[in-house]
């Protein structure tokens, strides 16, 4: 009877391992699955590099809509979770606390992590451990239409920008446009006044004197922008030559170039009142490892091989070119194809003062609350101090409930 029980238990364990892909097939081939939400060009560049590991390791990239929420539901399920996922760094705190992911430093030597730009590793670090292998990063950029804003007129500070907006706004045309109800975009202005949405230890900071000053100042510029601040509106105005300048991400570049705009890219203006540059958020894209895969010895070793294979300038360059962003590996910037690309080099310059998106779990709440605060100020006519105080209380209450 005992022997029968042992055999049944062994058979059950083999079934469980097989359900999570834990065994190589009869030819010794391991198949790994990576979820992502990236554009086809980005996925294709990554797939080409990963295919170099075949036939011993087959890596399947699977595009997953609603990736972040789906991982919260199935991230700890051996039968449903992928082995890895390709996403921005800002969810590592949430997934670490949920015990969905494991540190990348379990697979990659510290000396190899030192090869990456320090800010990309900083972005991927939570509670002192690195949870993402960074592949490329993106920041917002100051973009302008040379036909309307010649190179000599590009503002170097926010006072010059404001004066340019006054001269070039009217009749359906604008000197500068931006998504002013989106905290990701307004974040650069907050940081330019020394404000932060949240502290490193998760305390909301929406009603500080620095934040109030930033919101008051930004309101002056916002009144010279269109009433609609959605992505489509801002992009259309710039592509149609009805806006001289904008702050946007690399994702805008293809449509701008397709429209025939003579595009210029410049350093972020200095905030005249503080002497600090506008410091946008920085997002780092890379690979994360699921705990359920890491705990399987066969898959663990294959994951280690994949991650170390991707510490390479060629994949960093390929992904950067496919995404319009900048490579995370420092050595990539020694290559002519990178240092001769003005947009990528401007992104590197902007990254020196950019702020990596906070990766702590509390930030999930802050994005929503801060956006509500901006809507209250910009559309509902609430006083800045009142809106900020209300948002601060709401953030504190929601974070307390989350904890």
N, C-alpha and C positions, 0 to 999 in steps of 0.2 A: 504493500500500500504506500509506504514511504517512497519507494522508487517511482511509483506511478505519479505521486505528487511532484517529485523533483522533475520528472520529465515534462509534466504539464506546465510547471512553472517556467522551465527553460524554454519551452515552445512559446509560452506567452511573452517572455522577454524578447525573444527573437522577433515576434510579431510587432511588438512595440518599437523596437529598434528599426525594423523595416519601415514602419509607418512614418518615422521621421527621417527616413533616408539615411539611416546610420550605417548601412553596410555598403561596401563596394559591390558592384555586380560581379558576375563570374569571371570577367576579364580584369578585375581589379580597378575598374573605373569608378571614380567618385563624381557624383553630380551635385552641385551646389546651386541654390536659388538665391538670387538677389532681387529684392523689390526696389522699385524706384518710381519717381514721378516726373522724370526729365524728358526734355525734347528728344525727338527721334535721333537728331544728329549727335547729341551727347551720348545717348545710349549706344549708338553705333560705334562711336570712338572707343568707348569702354569695352564693348563686346569684342572688338578687333584685338585689343590688347589681351583680354582674358582668353581668347581662343588660342593664344600661344601656349597655353597650359595643356591643351588637348594633345593626345587622347587620355592622358592619365587623370586629368581633372576637367570635367565639363561644367562650365558655369552658364546658367540660364538667367538672363535678365528678364524680369517680369514687371511690366508697367502696372502700377496699382493706384487707382483713383481712391481718394480718401485714405491715403497711406497712414497718416499719423493716427487717426482714430481707429483704423483697422488693427494697427499694431497694439493699441491699448486693449483691444478685445481678444486678440489671438496670440499676442507676443510670447506668452508662456505655454502655448499649446504645441506639443511636439508634432502633432499631425497637421497643423494649420500654419504655423509660423515659418517664414523663410529662414535661411541660414544667416543672411546679412541684409542690410538695406542701405540704400544710397540716398542721403538726405542732408539737409542743413544741420548745423551743430546745435541749434537752439533747443532741441528736445531732449538732450542727453540727461538733463537733471530729472525730468519727468520719468524717463524710461529707466534711469538708474534707481530711482526711488521705488519704482514698480518692479525692480529686479528683472527687467526684460532684457537688458544689455549687459555686456561685460566689458572691462577696459581693453582697449587696443594694446595697451602696454603688456598685456598677457601674451601677446603674439609677436610684438615687434620690439627689438632691443632699444633701449633708451638712446644709444648712440645714433641710431638711425632716425629716431624722432628729432634729434638735434639738427638734422638736415633740412627741416622745414622752417619756413618763416616763423619766428617766435609767436606772432599774433595768431597764427592759425592753430598752433598748439594751445595757446592760452584759451582760444575760443572753445576748443574741444575738451578742456579740462574741467572736471567737476569734483569737488571734494578731494582735490589733489591727485586725481587719476585721469588719464587721457582716454576718452571713450570714442574717439573718431580718428580714422586715418584721413587726414585732409588731402583733397585732390586739387581743388581750386577754390578761389574766393571771389567775392564780388562786393563792390561798394557802389553807392550812388555817385554820379559824376555831374559836374557842371557842364552842360551842353549848350551851344549857341549856334544860331544861324548866321553865318558870315555875311550873307546878303543884307541882313538887318543890323547886326551887331558886328562891325568890323573888329579885327583882332585888337586894334588900338583902343577900342571902346569897351573891351571886356572889363567889368568892374573887379577891382582887387579887394574891395571892402563892401560891407553891406550898405553904407551910406551912398556910395556910388551906384550900387544896384538900385536902391530906392529912387534916386534921382533919375536914373535911366528909365525906370518903370513909369515915373510921372510924365516923362517926355514922350514915351512911346505907347501909352495906354489910351485907347479910345476908338470908337467906331468899329468895335468888334476885333480890334487888335490889341495885343498885350506885350509889355516889355519882358515879363517873366511869369511863368505859370508853374504850378506844382500841386500835388495832391494834398491840399492843406487840411483835410480831415483824416488823414492817415498818419498814425503815430510813427510809423516806420520812416516816413519822409520828414515829419516835423521834428523827429528825434535829433537830426543834425543841428537844428536851431537851438534846441534845448541844451545840447552839449556845448554849443558855442557860447552859451551864457553860464556855463559851469553847472548846469542842472542835470539831474539824472531822474529817470522814471522810478527806479528802485535801487536800493543799496545792494551791495554784494551779499549781505546776509538776509535779503528778502523783505526789507522794510520799504513800503511805498514812500515816494518823495515827490508827490504831485502838488504840494502846497508850499514848497520852500520859497524863499525870496528870489532865488535864482530862477526857479520855474515861473514864478509870477512875472518877472522881468522879461523872460523869453517870450511868454505868451502875449504880453502887452506889445512888445516890439514886433512880433510876427503878425499881430493883428493889423498893424499899419500896412504891411506889404499885402496881406490877404485882401484888403479892401480894394487893391488895384489888380486883383485877379478875377477870373470869371466866376459866376455864381456856382457853376458846376465844377467839381474838383475830382471827378472820377477818372480812372485810367484812360478810358476811351476818349473822353473830352480833351484831356491834357495832351494825349498823343496826337489827336487829330489837329488841334490848334497848331502844334509845332510842325507836324508834317505838311500842313497846308500853308505854312509861312505866315500864320497869323499870330505867332508868338516868337519873340526874338530869342528867348532863352528858357531853359528848364533845368531842373535837377531830376535825373532819372537814372535807371539802371541800364546795364548792357543789353537787356532784352529789348530796348527800344531801337537799338542801332539798325537792325535789318530793315525795319519799315521806314526809318528816317532816310537811309541811303537809297532805298527803293523809290522814295518820293523825290529824289534828286536834290535833297538839301545839301548845301555846302557846309558840312558839320565841323564845328570847332569844339574842342574839349579843353577846359582850363582848370587850374587849381580852384578849390573852394574859396569863396570870398572870406576875408577876415571880418569878424563882428566888430564894427567900429567902436561899440561901447565897452568891449572887454579885451580886445586884442587877441582873442582866440579865434581859430578858424572854425567855420561850420564843420562839424565832425559827425558825418552820417554813421548809421549802423553798418557793420560789416557782417556778411554772412559767409560761412565756410561750408562748402559741400564736400562730402566724403562718405566713407564706408563705416558702418557700425555692425557689431557682431551680436547676434541673439544668444542669450544664455542657453537656450535649449539645444542649440547647435554646438556651442562651445563645450558643453558637458558630455558630448559624445566623442570618444577618443579618435575615431576614424575621421570624423568631420573636423574636429579641432585641428588636426595636422594639415588637412587640405585647406582650411581657412588660413592657417599660418602661411602656407605657400602662396595663396592668392594675395594676401596683404603685402608680403614682402616683394612679390613680383610687381606690384603697383608702385613701389618706391622707385620711380624712374622718371627721368626728364621727358622721355618721349610721350608717355601717357599724359603727363601734366600739360605739355604743350598741346597735344591733340584735343584734350578736354577743354582747355582754355580757348582754343580757336573755335571749337564747336559751340561753346556757351557764350563767347564774348567776354569772358572773365579772365582772371589771372591765375597762373599756376601757384600751388602752395609750396612746392619744392624750391628752395632758394637757388639752387644751381641753374634752374630754368632761365633765370634772368641774365645769365651769361651767354645765352644763345642768341645769335643775330635775329632769328625769327621773333623773339620776344622783345629784346631791347630796341629793335627797330619798329616796334608797334606802338605808336603814340598813345592809343587808348589804354593798352595794358600797362604801360609805364605810368600813365596818369593815375590808374587805379592803384598801382603800387605806392605812388606818392600820397594819394588820398588815404590809403590804409595806414600810413604812419600816424595819423591823428584820428582815424576812425575808431569807433567803439564797437567791439564784437557784441552782437546781440546777446543779452544775458541768457544763460542756459539754465537758470534755476527754475524750479517748477512754478514759483509764484509769478513768473513773467507771463505765463499763459493768461492769467487774470489781468495783468497790467495792460496788455495790448487792447483788450476789450474796453476796460475802464477808461484808458487814456483816449481812445477813439470817441467814446461817449462824451468825454470832457470837451474835446475839440468841436464836436457837433453842437454842444450846448453853447459854446462861445461863438462859433462862427455862423450858426444858423438860427439858434433860438434866442440870441441876444443876451445871454446871461453874462453878468459881470465876471471878469476873469477870476477875481478873488473868490467869489461865491462858487463858481463852477469848479475851481481847483479844490476848494474845501470839501465840496460835496463828493468829488471824485476820490479824494483822499480817504474820506470816511467809508465810501463804498469799497475801495480796494482793501482797506484794513479789515472790514467785515468779511469780505469774501475769502481773503487769505486765512483769516481765523477759522472760518468754516472748513476750508480745504485741509488745514492742519489737524 
